[in-house]
Amino acid sequence: EEEVGEWKGCTKKFLMPITVNSRGSEILNNPLYSKNTAFKGGERDRLRFRGLLPPRRVNMQIQKERVLEELRAEESMIRKHVILEDVHDRNETLYHRILVDHMEEMAPIIYTPTVGQACN
């Protein structure tokens, strides 16, 4: 396969990015595909994000740290649940990264009894 875009010249063998027919705000508003400001320059050009995102790139690690800081500052388990669900609604990639990296800390927030309390 021919390497293209930001992958050109890369010595590591990665899978090529998935191909989607959506562009611009359609992707940014779809939590399954959105990475918010973590999109790299080549991705921003290819997916037509120029002008739709702030010019500064904030990688997934920094986004994750910001969410964790917000969660850890909150005392209410219900409020923590709401914060995490907001991330889930906006950016599934970030949401799952937080869960995978911090499962012991996040499990009480995303599972009962917190969810049960939130539904009351």
N, CA, C and O atoms as a printed pandas DataFrame, in Angstrom:
     atom_number atom_name residue_name chain_id  residue_number  x_coord  y_coord  z_coord
0              1         N          GLU        A               1    0.833   -1.194    0.000
1              2        CA          GLU        A               1    0.000    0.000    0.000
2              3         C          GLU        A               1    0.871    1.249    0.000
3              4         O          GLU        A               1    1.914    1.291    0.652
4              5         N          GLU        A               2    0.444    2.241   -0.720
5              6        CA          GLU        A               2    1.178    3.490   -0.796
6              7         C          GLU        A               2    0.890    4.341    0.434
7              8         O          GLU        A               2   -0.266    4.519    0.819
8              9         N          GLU        A               3    1.951    4.868    1.050
9             10        CA          GLU        A               3    1.786    5.728    2.212
10            11         C          GLU        A               3    1.418    7.131    1.745
11            12         O          GLU        A               3    1.970    7.635    0.767
12            13         N          VAL        A               4    0.487    7.751    2.448
13            14        CA          VAL        A               4    0.032    9.080    2.061
14            15         C          VAL        A               4   -0.031    9.998    3.271
15            16         O          VAL        A               4   -0.045    9.547    4.416
16            17         N          GLY        A               5   -0.070   11.293    2.993
17            18        CA          GLY        A               5   -0.276   12.302    4.022
18            19         C          GLY        A               5    0.735   12.235    5.144
19            20         O          GLY        A               5    1.933   12.079    4.908
20            21         N          GLU        A               6    0.244   12.354    6.372
21            22        CA          GLU        A               6    1.121   12.399    7.537
22            23         C          GLU        A               6    1.832   11.073    7.792
23            24         O          GLU        A               6    2.759   11.024    8.600
24            25         N          TRP        A               7    1.416    9.993    7.120
25            26        CA          TRP        A               7    2.043    8.682    7.295
26            27         C          TRP        A               7    3.236    8.503    6.369
27            28         O          TRP        A               7    4.022    7.573    6.551
28            29         N          LYS        A               8    3.382    9.368    5.391
29            30        CA          LYS        A               8    4.468    9.235    4.414
30            31         C          LYS        A               8    5.828    9.336    5.112
31            32         O          LYS        A               8    6.078   10.266    5.879
32            33         N          GLY        A               9    6.684    8.380    4.839
33            34        CA          GLY        A               9    8.014    8.368    5.425
34            35         C          GLY        A               9    8.096    7.731    6.797
35            36         O          GLY        A               9    9.184    7.629    7.363
36            37         N          CYS        A              10    6.983    7.307    7.337
37            38        CA          CYS        A              10    6.958    6.671    8.655
38            39         C          CYS        A              10    7.593    5.288    8.544
39            40         O          CYS        A              10    7.249    4.514    7.651
40            41         N          THR        A              11    8.513    4.979    9.445
41            42        CA          THR        A              11    9.190    3.681    9.399
42            43         C          THR        A              11    8.406    2.588   10.108
43            44         O          THR        A              11    8.629    1.405    9.853
44            45         N          LYS        A              12    7.502    2.960   10.984
45            46        CA          LYS        A              12    6.676    1.968   11.673
46            47         C          LYS        A              12    5.526    1.563   10.766
47            48         O          LYS        A              12    5.068    2.353    9.941
48            49         N          LYS        A              13    5.072    0.356   10.919
49            50        CA          LYS        A              13    3.960   -0.127   10.111
50            51         C          LYS        A              13    2.670   -0.056   10.928
51            52         O          LYS        A              13    2.449   -0.861   11.833
52            53         N          PHE        A              14    1.844    0.894   10.602
53            54        CA          PHE        A              14    0.552    1.083   11.240
54            55         C          PHE        A              14   -0.536    0.746   10.236
55            56         O          PHE        A              14   -0.303    0.736    9.027
56            57         N          LEU        A              15   -1.709    0.476   10.745
57            58        CA          LEU        A              15   -2.855    0.352    9.857
58            59         C          LEU        A              15   -3.193    1.739    9.332
59            60         O          LEU        A              15   -3.063    2.729   10.052
60            61         N          MET        A              16   -3.615    1.810    8.113
61            62        CA          MET        A              16   -4.027    3.094    7.550
62            63         C          MET        A              16   -5.268    3.580    8.306
63            64         O          MET        A              16   -6.061    2.769    8.783
64            65         N          PRO        A              17   -5.436    4.898    8.413
65            66        CA          PRO        A              17   -6.631    5.425    9.080
66            67         C          PRO        A              17   -7.897    4.946    8.381
67            68         O          PRO        A              17   -7.900    4.690    7.176
68            69         N          ILE        A              18   -8.972    4.829    9.156
69            70        CA          ILE        A              18  -10.230    4.414    8.550
70            71         C          ILE        A              18  -10.707    5.490    7.582
71            72         O          ILE        A              18  -10.392    6.669    7.746
72            73         N          THR        A              19  -11.448    5.088    6.600
73            74        CA          THR        A              19  -12.001    6.013    5.624
74            75         C          THR        A              19  -13.462    6.258    5.963
75            76         O          THR        A              19  -14.242    5.319    6.122
76            77         N          VAL        A              20  -13.820    7.520    6.069
77            78        CA          VAL        A              20  -15.210    7.889    6.316
78            79         C          VAL        A              20  -15.637    8.874    5.240
79            80         O          VAL        A              20  -14.820    9.641    4.731
80            81         N          ASN        A              21  -16.889    8.852    4.905
81            82        CA          ASN        A              21  -17.404    9.753    3.878
82            83         C          ASN        A              21  -17.743   11.130    4.435
83            84         O          ASN        A              21  -17.926   12.078    3.673
84            85         N          SER        A              22  -17.826   11.246    5.745
85            86        CA          SER        A              22  -18.164   12.524    6.366
86            87         C          SER        A              22  -16.953   13.441    6.375
87            88         O          SER        A              22  -15.813   12.983    6.296
88            89         N          ARG        A              23  -17.207   14.734    6.471
89            90        CA          ARG        A              23  -16.153   15.740    6.552
90            91         C          ARG        A              23  -16.602   16.852    7.481
91            92         O          ARG        A              23  -17.790   16.996    7.773
92            93         N          GLY        A              24  -15.638   17.635    7.942
93            94        CA          GLY        A              24  -15.907   18.846    8.702
94            95         C          GLY        A              24  -16.732   18.621    9.951
95            96         O          GLY        A              24  -16.453   17.725   10.748
96            97         N          SER        A              25  -17.749   19.446   10.108
97            98        CA          SER        A              25  -18.546   19.428   11.334
98            99         C          SER        A              25  -19.300   18.110   11.536
99           100         O          SER        A              25  -19.656   17.772   12.665
100          101         N          GLU        A              26  -19.546   17.368   10.460
101          102        CA          GLU        A              26  -20.209   16.063   10.609
102          103         C          GLU        A              26  -19.373   15.137   11.485
103          104         O          GLU        A              26  -19.919   14.402   12.308
104          105         N          ILE        A              27  -18.069   15.167   11.317
105          106        CA          ILE        A              27  -17.189   14.328   12.130
106          107         C          ILE        A              27  -17.043   14.913   13.525
107          108         O          ILE        A              27  -17.115   14.186   14.516
108          109         N          LEU        A              28  -16.841   16.214   13.608
109          110        CA          LEU        A              28  -16.656   16.843   14.913
110          111         C          LEU        A              28  -17.877   16.687   15.811
111          112         O          LEU        A              28  -17.748   16.672   17.035
112          113         N          ASN        A              29  -19.053   16.571   15.217
113          114        CA          ASN        A              29  -20.273   16.414   16.003
114          115         C          ASN        A              29  -20.657   14.955   16.222
115          116         O          ASN        A              29  -21.694   14.668   16.821
116          117         N          ASN        A              30  -19.831   14.039   15.743
117          118        CA          ASN        A              30  -20.084   12.613   15.917
118          119         C          ASN        A              30  -19.115   12.074   16.966
119          120         O          ASN        A              30  -17.917   11.981   16.696
120          121         N          PRO        A              31  -19.606   11.714   18.164
121          122        CA          PRO        A              31  -18.697   11.287   19.232
122          123         C          PRO        A              31  -17.891   10.034   18.900
123          124         O          PRO        A              31  -16.852    9.787   19.512
124          125         N          LEU        A              32  -18.358    9.248   17.945
125          126        CA          LEU        A              32  -17.625    8.048   17.562
126          127         C          LEU        A              32  -16.320    8.390   16.851
127          128         O          LEU        A              32  -15.335    7.664   16.989
128          129         N          TYR        A              33  -16.300    9.485   16.091
129          130        CA          TYR        A              33  -15.127    9.867   15.315
130          131         C          TYR        A              33  -14.352   11.044   15.900
131          132         O          TYR        A              33  -13.162   11.191   15.624
132          133         N          SER        A              34  -14.998   11.878   16.696
133          134        CA          SER        A              34  -14.364   13.108   17.154
134          135         C          SER        A              34  -13.254   12.854   18.163
135          136         O          SER        A              34  -13.382   12.016   19.056
136          137         N          LYS        A              35  -12.162   13.595   18.001
137          138        CA          LYS        A              35  -11.079   13.615   18.972
138          139         C          LYS        A              35  -10.897   15.046   19.483
139          140         O          LYS        A              35   -9.888   15.370   20.110
140          141         N          ASN        A              36  -11.878   15.882   19.208
141          142        CA          ASN        A              36  -11.812   17.301   19.563
142          143         C          ASN        A              36  -10.540   17.913   19.020
143          144         O          ASN        A              36  -10.283   17.824   17.820
144          145         N          THR        A              37   -9.741   18.529   19.864
145          146        CA          THR        A              37   -8.545   19.234   19.398
146          147         C          THR        A              37   -7.334   18.321   19.232
147          148         O          THR        A              37   -6.237   18.818   18.978
148          149         N          ALA        A              38   -7.490   17.007   19.366
149          150        CA          ALA        A              38   -6.364   16.078   19.222
150          151         C          ALA        A              38   -6.073   15.721   17.761
151          152         O          ALA        A              38   -5.089   15.032   17.490
152          153         N          PHE        A              39   -6.894   16.167   16.823
153          154        CA          PHE        A              39   -6.629   15.884   15.417
154          155         C          PHE        A              39   -5.318   16.537   14.995
155          156         O          PHE        A              39   -5.090   17.715   15.272
156          157         N          LYS        A              40   -4.455   15.771   14.323
157          158        CA          LYS        A              40   -3.180   16.283   13.831
158          159         C          LYS        A              40   -3.403   17.147   12.597
159          160         O          LYS        A              40   -4.483   17.142   12.005
160          161         N          GLY        A              41   -2.362   17.891   12.216
161          162        CA          GLY        A              41   -2.453   18.806   11.072
162          163         C          GLY        A              41   -2.915   18.137    9.799
163          164         O          GLY        A              41   -3.787   18.664    9.109
164          165         N          GLY        A              42   -2.352   16.991    9.473
165          166        CA          GLY        A              42   -2.739   16.278    8.261
166          167         C          GLY        A              42   -4.184   15.832    8.296
167          168         O          GLY        A              42   -4.890   15.898    7.289
168          169         N          GLU        A              43   -4.622   15.378    9.458
169          170        CA          GLU        A              43   -6.028   14.976    9.612
170          171         C          GLU        A              43   -6.943   16.180    9.459
171          172         O          GLU        A              43   -7.995   16.091    8.827
172          173         N          ARG        A              44   -6.547   17.293   10.033
173          174        CA          ARG        A              44   -7.362   18.513    9.952
174          175         C          ARG        A              44   -7.551   18.943    8.492
175          176         O          ARG        A              44   -8.637   19.370    8.098
176          177         N          ASP        A              45   -6.491   18.827    7.704
177          178        CA          ASP        A              45   -6.589   19.191    6.288
178          179         C          ASP        A              45   -7.448   18.188    5.528
179          180         O          ASP        A              45   -8.355   18.572    4.790
180          181         N          ARG        A              46   -7.159   16.907    5.709
181          182        CA          ARG        A              46   -7.856   15.859    4.970
182          183         C          ARG        A              46   -9.350   15.846    5.296
183          184         O          ARG        A              46  -10.178   15.590    4.421
184          185         N          LEU        A              47   -9.690   16.122    6.552
185          186        CA          LEU        A              47  -11.087   16.056    6.974
186          187         C          LEU        A              47  -11.778   17.427    6.975
187          188         O          LEU        A              47  -12.921   17.559    7.413
188          189         N          ARG        A              48  -11.065   18.435    6.480
189          190        CA          ARG        A              48  -11.610   19.792    6.318
190          191         C          ARG        A              48  -12.050   20.423    7.636
191          192         O          ARG        A              48  -13.182   20.886    7.772
192          193         N          PHE        A              49  -11.136   20.434    8.600
193          194        CA          PHE        A              49  -11.422   21.027    9.910
194          195         C          PHE        A              49  -10.878   22.436   10.061
195          196         O          PHE        A              49  -11.180   23.109   11.046
196          197         N          ARG        A              50  -10.080   22.897    9.103
197          198        CA          ARG        A              50   -9.490   24.228    9.234
198          199         C          ARG        A              50  -10.601   25.252    9.452
199          200         O          ARG        A              50  -11.564   25.325    8.688
200          201         N          GLY        A              51  -10.441   26.040   10.514
201          202        CA          GLY        A              51  -11.435   27.043   10.864
202          203         C          GLY        A              51  -12.536   26.514   11.768
203          204         O          GLY        A              51  -13.303   27.300   12.325
204          205         N          LEU        A              52  -12.630   25.192   11.925
205          206        CA          LEU        A              52  -13.653   24.607   12.793
206          207         C          LEU        A              52  -13.104   24.272   14.178
207          208         O          LEU        A              52  -13.865   24.092   15.128
208          209         N          LEU        A              53  -11.787   24.190   14.283
209          210        CA          LEU        A              53  -11.125   23.885   15.551
210          211         C          LEU        A              53  -10.128   24.987   15.868
211          212         O          LEU        A              53   -9.633   25.652   14.959
212          213         N          PRO        A              54   -9.826   25.191   17.151
213          214        CA          PRO        A              54   -8.742   26.132   17.474
214          215         C          PRO        A              54   -7.442   25.651   16.818
215          216         O          PRO        A              54   -7.241   24.445   16.671
216          217         N          PRO        A              55   -6.576   26.556   16.429
217          218        CA          PRO        A              55   -5.354   26.142   15.738
218          219         C          PRO        A              55   -4.412   25.314   16.599
219          220         O          PRO        A              55   -3.621   24.531   16.074
220          221         N          ARG        A              56   -4.489   25.479   17.901
221          222        CA          ARG        A              56   -3.592   24.741   18.801
222          223         C          ARG        A              56   -4.093   23.317   18.996
223          224         O          ARG        A              56   -5.258   23.098   19.326
224          225         N          ARG        A              57   -3.212   22.364   18.791
225          226        CA          ARG        A              57   -3.552   20.958   18.980
226          227         C          ARG        A              57   -3.337   20.585   20.440
227          228         O          ARG        A              57   -2.302   20.903   21.024
228          229         N          VAL        A              58   -4.316   19.912   21.024
229          230        CA          VAL        A              58   -4.206   19.408   22.390
230          231         C          VAL        A              58   -4.349   17.901   22.304
231          232         O          VAL        A              58   -5.428   17.388   22.006
232          233         N          ASN        A              59   -3.251   17.188   22.567
233          234        CA          ASN        A              59   -3.274   15.744   22.375
234          235         C          ASN        A              59   -4.193   15.047   23.379
235          236         O          ASN        A              59   -4.654   15.648   24.349
236          237         N          MET        A              60   -4.442   13.776   23.119
237          238        CA          MET        A              60   -5.379   12.999   23.927
238          239         C          MET        A              60   -4.931   12.913   25.392
239          240         O          MET        A              60   -5.770   12.926   26.293
240          241         N          GLN        A              61   -3.631   12.826   25.634
241          242        CA          GLN        A              61   -3.116   12.736   27.006
242          243         C          GLN        A              61   -3.476   13.983   27.805
243          244         O          GLN        A              61   -3.911   13.879   28.952
244          245         N          ILE        A              62   -3.301   15.145   27.219
245          246        CA          ILE        A              62   -3.625   16.393   27.915
246          247         C          ILE        A              62   -5.126   16.499   28.135
247          248         O          ILE        A              62   -5.564   16.911   29.210
248          249         N          GLN        A              63   -5.930   16.132   27.123
249          250        CA          GLN        A              63   -7.384   16.148   27.294
250          251         C          GLN        A              63   -7.784   15.215   28.434
251          252         O          GLN        A              63   -8.635   15.558   29.255
252          253         N          LYS        A              64   -7.167   14.034   28.480
253          254        CA          LYS        A              64   -7.476   13.064   29.526
254          255         C          LYS        A              64   -7.122   13.635   30.896
255          256         O          LYS        A              64   -7.907   13.512   31.837
256          257         N          GLU        A              65   -5.961   14.250   31.019
257          258        CA          GLU        A              65   -5.544   14.837   32.295
258          259         C          GLU        A              65   -6.504   15.929   32.755
259          260         O          GLU        A              65   -6.786   16.045   33.948
260          261         N          ARG        A              66   -7.002   16.723   31.827
261          262        CA          ARG        A              66   -7.948   17.791   32.178
262          263         C          ARG        A              66   -9.256   17.217   32.718
263          264         O          ARG        A              66   -9.798   17.711   33.707
264          265         N          VAL        A              67   -9.760   16.168   32.061
265          266        CA          VAL        A              67  -11.001   15.542   32.524
266          267         C          VAL        A              67  -10.779   14.898   33.898
267          268         O          VAL        A              67  -11.621   15.030   34.787
268          269         N          LEU        A              68   -9.658   14.208   34.071
269          270        CA          LEU        A              68   -9.367   13.571   35.360
270          271         C          LEU        A              68   -9.256   14.613   36.471
271          272         O          LEU        A              68   -9.728   14.386   37.585
272          273         N          GLU        A              69   -8.638   15.743   36.173
273          274        CA          GLU        A              69   -8.523   16.818   37.153
274          275         C          GLU        A              69   -9.913   17.320   37.566
275          276         O          GLU        A              69  -10.181   17.548   38.745
276          277         N          GLU        A              70  -10.786   17.485   36.572
277          278        CA          GLU        A              70  -12.157   17.935   36.861
278          279         C          GLU        A              70  -12.905   16.893   37.688
279          280         O          GLU        A              70  -13.600   17.242   38.642
280          281         N          LEU        A              71  -12.768   15.626   37.332
281          282        CA          LEU        A              71  -13.443   14.559   38.077
282          283         C          LEU        A              71  -12.953   14.472   39.515
283          284         O          LEU        A              71  -13.749   14.341   40.445
284          285         N          ARG        A              72  -11.652   14.543   39.691
285          286        CA          ARG        A              72  -11.068   14.398   41.031
286          287         C          ARG        A              72  -11.371   15.588   41.932
287          288         O          ARG        A              72  -11.347   15.455   43.156
288          289         N          ALA        A              73  -11.654   16.738   41.353
289          290        CA          ALA        A              73  -12.005   17.922   42.138
290          291         C          ALA        A              73  -13.464   17.893   42.590
291          292         O          ALA        A              73  -13.847   18.605   43.518
292          293         N          GLU        A              74  -14.272   17.071   41.932
293          294        CA          GLU        A              74  -15.707   16.991   42.235
294          295         C          GLU        A              74  -15.948   15.987   43.359
295          296         O          GLU        A              74  -15.384   14.893   43.340
296          297         N          GLU        A              75  -16.778   16.345   44.335
297          298        CA          GLU        A              75  -17.082   15.447   45.450
298          299         C          GLU        A              75  -18.266   14.529   45.156
299          300         O          GLU        A              75  -18.274   13.376   45.586
300          301         N          SER        A              76  -19.246   15.019   44.444
301          302        CA          SER        A              76  -20.473   14.270   44.186
302          303         C          SER        A              76  -20.251   13.191   43.130
303          304         O          SER        A              76  -19.788   13.478   42.027
304          305         N          MET        A              77  -20.586   11.943   43.476
305          306        CA          MET        A              77  -20.470   10.853   42.520
306          307         C          MET        A              77  -21.422   11.061   41.343
307          308         O          MET        A              77  -21.096   10.713   40.208
308          309         N          ILE        A              78  -22.585   11.623   41.612
309          310        CA          ILE        A              78  -23.541   11.883   40.531
310          311         C          ILE        A              78  -22.969   12.925   39.577
311          312         O          ILE        A              78  -23.060   12.769   38.359
312          313         N          ARG        A              79  -22.386   13.976   40.116
313          314        CA          ARG        A              79  -21.780   15.005   39.258
314          315         C          ARG        A              79  -20.621   14.408   38.452
315          316         O          ARG        A              79  -20.454   14.739   37.279
316          317         N          LYS        A              80  -19.822   13.534   39.068
317          318        CA          LYS        A              80  -18.739   12.864   38.347
318          319         C          LYS        A              80  -19.312   12.042   37.189
319          320         O          LYS        A              80  -18.760   12.028   36.089
320          321         N          HIS        A              81  -20.428   11.360   37.458
321          322        CA          HIS        A              81  -21.081   10.569   36.417
322          323         C          HIS        A              81  -21.533   11.468   35.258
323          324         O          HIS        A              81  -21.364   11.116   34.091
324          325         N          VAL        A              82  -22.099   12.613   35.585
325          326        CA          VAL        A              82  -22.560   13.556   34.562
326          327         C          VAL        A              82  -21.371   14.064   33.735
327          328         O          VAL        A              82  -21.475   14.184   32.514
328          329         N          ILE        A              83  -20.265   14.357   34.383
329          330        CA          ILE        A              83  -19.066   14.828   33.677
330          331         C          ILE        A              83  -18.585   13.761   32.697
331          332         O          ILE        A              83  -18.289   14.064   31.541
332          333         N          LEU        A              84  -18.508   12.511   33.158
333          334        CA          LEU        A              84  -18.050   11.422   32.293
334          335         C          LEU        A              84  -19.011   11.181   31.135
335          336         O          LEU        A              84  -18.575   10.947   30.008
336          337         N          GLU        A              85  -20.298   11.236   31.398
337          338        CA          GLU        A              85  -21.274   11.041   30.323
338          339         C          GLU        A              85  -21.211   12.172   29.307
339          340         O          GLU        A              85  -21.449   11.953   28.120
340          341         N          ASP        A              86  -20.894   13.375   29.762
341          342        CA          ASP        A              86  -20.715   14.492   28.834
342          343         C          ASP        A              86  -19.534   14.215   27.905
343          344         O          ASP        A              86  -19.616   14.462   26.702
344          345         N          VAL        A              87  -18.439   13.703   28.465
345          346        CA          VAL        A              87  -17.289   13.320   27.634
346          347         C          VAL        A              87  -17.709   12.224   26.656
347          348         O          VAL        A              87  -17.345   12.267   25.480
348          349         N          HIS        A              88  -18.472   11.245   27.140
349          350        CA          HIS        A              88  -18.935   10.141   26.292
350          351         C          HIS        A              88  -19.780   10.658   25.129
351          352         O          HIS        A              88  -19.669   10.161   24.009
352          353         N          ASP        A              89  -20.612   11.642   25.391
353          354        CA          ASP        A              89  -21.474   12.216   24.354
354          355         C          ASP        A              89  -20.690   13.015   23.310
355          356         O          ASP        A              89  -21.139   13.153   22.172
356          357         N          ARG        A              90  -19.519   13.543   23.690
357          358        CA          ARG        A              90  -18.738   14.387   22.788
358          359         C          ARG        A              90  -17.576   13.667   22.116
359          360         O          ARG        A              90  -17.235   13.965   20.971
360          361         N          ASN        A              91  -16.955   12.702   22.842
361          362        CA          ASN        A              91  -15.697   12.146   22.360
362          363         C          ASN        A              91  -15.515   10.733   22.923
363          364         O          ASN        A              91  -14.942   10.562   23.999
364          365         N          GLU        A              92  -15.997    9.734   22.203
365          366        CA          GLU        A              92  -15.923    8.354   22.680
366          367         C          GLU        A              92  -14.484    7.864   22.807
367          368         O          GLU        A              92  -14.182    7.045   23.675
368          369         N          THR        A              93  -13.609    8.353   21.964
369          370        CA          THR        A              93  -12.209    7.947   22.040
370          371         C          THR        A              93  -11.610    8.359   23.376
371          372         O          THR        A              93  -10.951    7.553   24.033
372          373         N          LEU        A              94  -11.826    9.589   23.782
373          374        CA          LEU        A              94  -11.322   10.086   25.066
374          375         C          LEU        A              94  -11.995    9.354   26.222
375          376         O          LEU        A              94  -11.326    8.957   27.176
376          377         N          TYR        A              95  -13.295    9.175   26.147
377          378        CA          TYR        A              95  -14.051    8.479   27.194
378          379         C          TYR        A              95  -13.472    7.080   27.433
379          380         O          TYR        A              95  -13.201    6.703   28.573
380          381         N          HIS        A              96  -13.286    6.321   26.362
381          382        CA          HIS        A              96  -12.772    4.958   26.526
382          383         C          HIS        A              96  -11.313    4.940   26.948
383          384         O          HIS        A              96  -10.892    4.026   27.658
384          385         N          ARG        A              97  -10.539    5.918   26.532
385          386        CA          ARG        A              97   -9.145    6.013   26.988
386          387         C          ARG        A              97   -9.103    6.214   28.496
387          388         O          ARG        A              97   -8.294    5.590   29.182
388          389         N          ILE        A              98   -9.975    7.084   29.022
389          390        CA          ILE        A              98  -10.038    7.323   30.464
390          391         C          ILE        A              98  -10.435    6.039   31.190
391          392         O          ILE        A              98   -9.830    5.684   32.201
392          393         N          LEU        A              99  -11.445    5.348   30.679
393          394        CA          LEU        A              99  -11.887    4.108   31.330
394          395         C          LEU        A              99  -10.800    3.041   31.317
395          396         O          LEU        A              99  -10.551    2.399   32.338
396          397         N          VAL        A             100  -10.156    2.847   30.182
397          398        CA          VAL        A             100   -9.129    1.808   30.073
398          399         C          VAL        A             100   -7.948    2.115   30.997
399          400         O          VAL        A             100   -7.432    1.220   31.666
400          401         N          ASP        A             101   -7.526    3.368   31.032
401          402        CA          ASP        A             101   -6.352    3.728   31.827
402          403         C          ASP        A             101   -6.629    3.855   33.316
403          404         O          ASP        A             101   -5.708    3.759   34.127
404          405         N          HIS        A             102   -7.895    4.071   33.688
405          406        CA          HIS        A             102   -8.227    4.335   35.095
406          407         C          HIS        A             102   -9.481    3.568   35.527
407          408         O          HIS        A             102  -10.347    4.122   36.204
408          409         N          MET        A             103   -9.575    2.304   35.139
409          410        CA          MET        A             103  -10.790    1.525   35.386
410          411         C          MET        A             103  -11.152    1.442   36.873
411          412         O          MET        A             103  -12.319    1.608   37.229
412          413         N          GLU        A             104  -10.180    1.191   37.734
413          414        CA          GLU        A             104  -10.499    1.070   39.168
414          415         C          GLU        A             104  -11.108    2.355   39.713
415          416         O          GLU        A             104  -12.033    2.314   40.525
416          417         N          GLU        A             105  -10.600    3.472   39.274
417          418        CA          GLU        A             105  -11.107    4.761   39.738
418          419         C          GLU        A             105  -12.460    5.103   39.095
419          420         O          GLU        A             105  -13.310    5.714   39.742
420          421         N          MET        A             106  -12.665    4.716   37.836
421          422        CA          MET        A             106  -13.879    5.092   37.110
422          423         C          MET        A             106  -15.042    4.129   37.334
423          424         O          MET        A             106  -16.199    4.533   37.221
424          425         N          ALA        A             107  -14.761    2.874   37.646
425          426        CA          ALA        A             107  -15.828    1.872   37.784
426          427         C          ALA        A             107  -16.929    2.298   38.746
427          428         O          ALA        A             107  -18.103    2.157   38.403
428          429         N          PRO        A             108  -16.615    2.808   39.926
429          430        CA          PRO        A             108  -17.707    3.220   40.825
430          431         C          PRO        A             108  -18.547    4.381   40.274
431          432         O          PRO        A             108  -19.691    4.573   40.685
432          433         N          ILE        A             109  -17.979    5.139   39.356
433          434        CA          ILE        A             109  -18.700    6.287   38.794
434          435         C          ILE        A             109  -19.659    5.834   37.700
435          436         O          ILE        A             109  -20.780    6.335   37.620
436          437         N          ILE        A             110  -19.239    4.897   36.858
437          438        CA          ILE        A             110  -20.061    4.520   35.707
438          439         C          ILE        A             110  -21.019    3.378   35.994
439          440         O          ILE        A             110  -21.939    3.135   35.213
440          441         N          TYR        A             111  -20.819    2.665   37.111
441          442        CA          TYR        A             111  -21.703    1.548   37.442
442          443         C          TYR        A             111  -22.560    1.877   38.646
443          444         O          TYR        A             111  -22.323    2.872   39.330
444          445         N          THR        A             112  -23.550    1.048   38.906
445          446        CA          THR        A             112  -24.409    1.242   40.071
446          447         C          THR        A             112  -23.567    1.209   41.329
447          448         O          THR        A             112  -22.546    0.522   41.329
448          449         N          PRO        A             113  -23.919    1.901   42.398
449          450        CA          PRO        A             113  -25.191    2.594   42.627
450          451         C          PRO        A             113  -25.233    4.026   42.087
451          452         O          PRO        A             113  -26.290    4.655   42.116
452          453         N          THR        A             114  -24.107    4.553   41.595
453          454        CA          THR        A             114  -24.110    5.928   41.098
454          455         C          THR        A             114  -25.100    6.109   39.970
455          456         O          THR        A             114  -25.839    7.093   39.947
456          457         N          VAL        A             115  -25.129    5.169   39.028
457          458        CA          VAL        A             115  -26.053    5.276   37.900
458          459         C          VAL        A             115  -27.491    5.213   38.410
459          460         O          VAL        A             115  -28.353    5.948   37.929
460          461         N          GLY        A             116  -27.747    4.349   39.367
461          462        CA          GLY        A             116  -29.078    4.253   39.950
462          463         C          GLY        A             116  -29.503    5.553   40.605
463          464         O          GLY        A             116  -30.650    5.976   40.462
464          465         N          GLN        A             117  -28.582    6.197   41.327
465          466        CA          GLN        A             117  -28.874    7.476   41.952
466          467         C          GLN        A             117  -29.142    8.547   40.896
467          468         O          GLN        A             117  -30.040    9.374   41.055
468          469         N          ALA        A             118  -28.367    8.528   39.830
469          470        CA          ALA        A             118  -28.517    9.530   38.766
470          471         C          ALA        A             118  -29.853    9.400   38.051
471          472         O          ALA        A             118  -30.407   10.390   37.574
472          473         N          CYS        A             119  -30.373    8.169   37.977
473          474        CA          CYS        A             119  -31.645    7.932   37.278
474          475         C          CYS        A             119  -32.855    8.288   38.134
475          476         O          CYS        A             119  -33.964    8.397   37.611
476          477         N          ASN        A             120  -32.667    8.470   39.423
477          478        CA          ASN        A             120  -33.802    8.810   40.307
478          479         C          ASN        A             120  -34.193   10.261   40.180
479          480         O          ASN        A             120  -35.123   10.711   40.849
